[in-house]
Amino acid sequence: MDQTLVDRMWEYLNAGLAMDVEALDALYDPEFENVRFDGAGLVVTLVKEQFMARFRALGAQGQRVGETLDGVSFLATTEYGDQGTIVMRRVEGGLPALYTFVWRRENGRWTTLVREFTFERDLSGLLAMVRAAAEA
Protein backbone atom coordinates (compact mmCIF):
# COMPACT_ATOMS: atom_id res chain seq x y z
CA MET A 1 0.00 0.00 0.00
CA ASP A 2 1.11 3.53 -0.75
CA GLN A 3 1.62 5.04 2.70
CA THR A 4 1.64 8.59 1.32
CA LEU A 5 -1.89 8.03 -0.03
CA VAL A 6 -2.99 6.50 3.29
CA ASP A 7 -1.54 9.53 5.11
CA ARG A 8 -3.39 11.90 2.78
CA MET A 9 -6.64 10.03 3.49
CA TRP A 10 -6.09 10.47 7.23
CA GLU A 11 -5.66 14.22 6.64
CA TYR A 12 -8.95 14.25 4.73
CA LEU A 13 -10.83 12.19 7.31
CA ASN A 14 -9.54 14.29 10.20
CA ALA A 15 -10.60 17.49 8.41
CA GLY A 16 -14.07 16.00 7.99
CA LEU A 17 -14.27 14.90 11.62
CA ALA A 18 -13.23 18.42 12.73
CA MET A 19 -15.73 19.95 10.27
CA ASP A 20 -12.84 22.06 8.90
CA VAL A 21 -14.73 23.43 5.90
CA GLU A 22 -11.77 25.43 4.59
CA ALA A 23 -9.50 22.37 4.61
CA LEU A 24 -12.20 20.27 2.95
CA ASP A 25 -12.76 22.89 0.26
CA ALA A 26 -9.02 22.78 -0.53
CA LEU A 27 -8.94 18.96 -0.52
CA TYR A 28 -11.86 18.54 -2.92
CA ASP A 29 -10.83 18.96 -6.54
CA PRO A 30 -12.87 21.48 -8.58
CA GLU A 31 -14.07 18.44 -10.60
CA PHE A 32 -14.97 16.43 -7.46
CA GLU A 33 -17.99 14.13 -7.64
CA ASN A 34 -19.40 11.85 -4.96
CA VAL A 35 -21.14 8.91 -6.62
CA ARG A 36 -23.42 7.04 -4.22
CA PHE A 37 -25.25 3.84 -5.10
CA ASP A 38 -27.32 1.25 -3.30
CA GLY A 39 -28.42 -2.36 -3.61
CA ALA A 40 -31.63 -1.36 -5.40
CA GLY A 41 -29.61 0.21 -8.20
CA LEU A 42 -30.29 3.83 -7.29
CA VAL A 43 -27.45 6.23 -8.06
CA VAL A 44 -27.00 9.80 -6.80
CA THR A 45 -24.08 11.96 -7.92
CA LEU A 46 -23.20 15.04 -5.89
CA VAL A 47 -20.78 17.65 -7.24
CA LYS A 48 -18.36 19.64 -5.09
CA GLU A 49 -20.75 22.56 -4.56
CA GLN A 50 -23.49 20.26 -3.26
CA PHE A 51 -21.09 18.37 -1.03
CA MET A 52 -19.61 21.56 0.43
CA ALA A 53 -23.10 23.03 1.00
CA ARG A 54 -23.93 19.94 3.06
CA PHE A 55 -20.80 20.37 5.21
CA ARG A 56 -21.49 24.08 5.70
CA ALA A 57 -25.11 23.43 6.69
CA LEU A 58 -24.12 20.71 9.17
CA GLY A 59 -21.41 22.93 10.64
CA ALA A 60 -23.82 25.87 10.98
CA GLN A 61 -26.17 23.58 12.93
CA GLY A 62 -23.33 22.41 15.18
CA GLN A 63 -23.52 18.90 13.75
CA ARG A 64 -20.69 16.60 12.66
CA VAL A 65 -20.30 13.86 10.08
CA GLY A 66 -19.00 11.36 12.63
CA GLU A 67 -17.82 10.94 16.17
CA THR A 68 -14.67 8.91 15.68
CA LEU A 69 -12.39 7.38 13.08
CA ASP A 70 -11.88 4.20 15.11
CA GLY A 71 -13.76 1.98 12.64
CA VAL A 72 -11.68 3.02 9.61
CA SER A 73 -9.32 0.68 7.77
CA PHE A 74 -7.69 0.90 4.38
CA LEU A 75 -7.87 -2.21 2.22
CA ALA A 76 -5.91 -1.35 -0.92
CA THR A 77 -4.25 1.39 -2.91
CA THR A 78 -3.37 1.54 -6.59
CA GLU A 79 -1.71 4.17 -8.74
CA TYR A 80 -2.16 4.96 -12.44
CA GLY A 81 -0.73 7.96 -14.22
CA ASP A 82 -1.48 11.09 -12.25
CA GLN A 83 -4.19 9.46 -10.13
CA GLY A 84 -4.44 6.94 -7.35
CA THR A 85 -7.23 5.01 -5.69
CA ILE A 86 -7.66 3.94 -2.10
CA VAL A 87 -10.35 1.56 -0.84
CA MET A 88 -11.62 2.19 2.67
CA ARG A 89 -13.83 0.21 5.02
CA ARG A 90 -15.61 2.02 7.84
CA VAL A 91 -17.76 0.49 10.55
CA GLU A 92 -20.33 2.81 12.11
CA GLY A 93 -23.10 1.66 14.37
CA GLY A 94 -21.98 -1.92 13.80
CA LEU A 95 -22.56 -1.69 10.04
CA PRO A 96 -19.66 -1.80 7.58
CA ALA A 97 -19.52 0.58 4.64
CA LEU A 98 -17.13 0.52 1.68
CA TYR A 99 -15.72 3.57 -0.07
CA THR A 100 -13.39 4.08 -3.01
CA PHE A 101 -11.56 7.41 -3.28
CA VAL A 102 -9.70 8.69 -6.35
CA TRP A 103 -6.93 11.25 -5.75
CA ARG A 104 -5.02 13.49 -8.15
CA ARG A 105 -1.23 13.50 -7.94
CA GLU A 106 0.88 16.48 -8.97
CA ASN A 107 4.67 16.66 -8.71
CA GLY A 108 4.74 13.40 -6.74
CA ARG A 109 2.24 14.60 -4.10
CA TRP A 110 -1.40 13.61 -3.60
CA THR A 111 -3.18 16.93 -3.99
CA THR A 112 -6.96 16.78 -4.39
CA LEU A 113 -9.79 14.30 -4.13
CA VAL A 114 -11.40 13.79 -7.56
CA ARG A 115 -14.02 11.09 -6.87
CA GLU A 116 -15.63 9.24 -4.01
CA PHE A 117 -17.68 6.13 -4.73
CA THR A 118 -19.89 5.09 -1.83
CA PHE A 119 -22.10 2.03 -1.46
CA GLU A 120 -25.08 2.65 0.81
CA ARG A 121 -27.86 0.32 1.89
CA ASP A 122 -30.67 2.72 0.91
CA LEU A 123 -30.44 5.97 -1.05
CA SER A 124 -34.13 6.80 -1.13
CA GLY A 125 -33.81 9.50 1.57
CA LEU A 126 -30.85 11.19 -0.11
CA LEU A 127 -32.56 10.98 -3.48
CA ALA A 128 -35.66 12.71 -2.07
CA MET A 129 -33.47 15.43 -0.53
CA VAL A 130 -31.66 16.06 -3.83
CA ARG A 131 -34.94 16.22 -5.75
CA ALA A 132 -36.43 18.65 -3.22
CA ALA A 133 -33.35 20.89 -3.43
CA ALA A 134 -33.55 20.89 -7.23
CA GLU A 135 -37.19 21.94 -7.12
CA ALA A 136 -36.57 24.76 -4.61
C-alpha positions, 0 to 999 in steps of 0.5 A: 500500500502507498503510505503517502496516499494513506496519510493523505486520506487520514488528513482528509478524514480528520478534516471531515471529523473536525468539520474544517470546511476550509481544509475540505474545500481545498482537498476537494478537486474542482471536478470532485464528484461523490457517486453514491449507489445502493443495492436497489440500483439507485445512483446519486451523484453530488458535485463539489458545490453540493457536497460543500453546501452539506458540510457548511449546513451541518457545521452551521447547525453544530452537527458533525459527520462522525464521532470517531475514526476508530472503525476506519481501515484501508484495504488497498491502494493503486496508482495509475498515471497522475491518479491513485485510488484507495479503498476504505472500510468504515464500521459505524453503528456496527454496520460496515460501509465501503468507499473508493476514493480517487486522488489526483497526484501532482509533482509526486504529491497527492493533492486533491480528491477527484471522486468518491464512490460510496455504497449505501444500503438505501439511497431513497432518503438522499434521493428525495433530498436532492430532488427537493433541493432541485425543485426549490 
